[in-house]
Amino acid sequence: QMVLEGSAYLYVPAALTIKTGDVVVFHNTSGGPHNVQFYLDSIPAGAQAILAASMPNQMSPLAGELLVDPTATYTISFAGAPAGDYHFMCLPHLAMNMTGKITVTP
């Protein structure tokens, strides 16, 4: 979930462990607009093309669209994704430290 709690913008949970092939659905719950943008230098080698193929409506490389509607979702498949840590942020709320990490395991 992507939320505003008090004055804090967060992903809940901020860290998630999944298996290669899992699908992650981000829910815009409150405080939007939010998005999911992976750091190009903080993902495993070989992951960029796989993520790019599963992220619809990108604003820029590995930057998902802005979710404005409080019920909007953004789904990313990690099918074929290499194991490792995938660090991401919410571009509109980066200054508020809205960041997260997905750890992909084999």
PyMOL commands that set and color helices and strands:
alter all, ss='L'
color gray80, all
select helices_A, chain A and resi 47-54+91-96
alter helices_A, ss='H'
color red, helices_A
select strands_A, chain A and resi 2-5+8-11+15-19+23-27+37-38+73-77+84-89+99-105
alter strands_A, ss='S'
color yellow, strands_A
deselect
rebuild
show_as cartoon
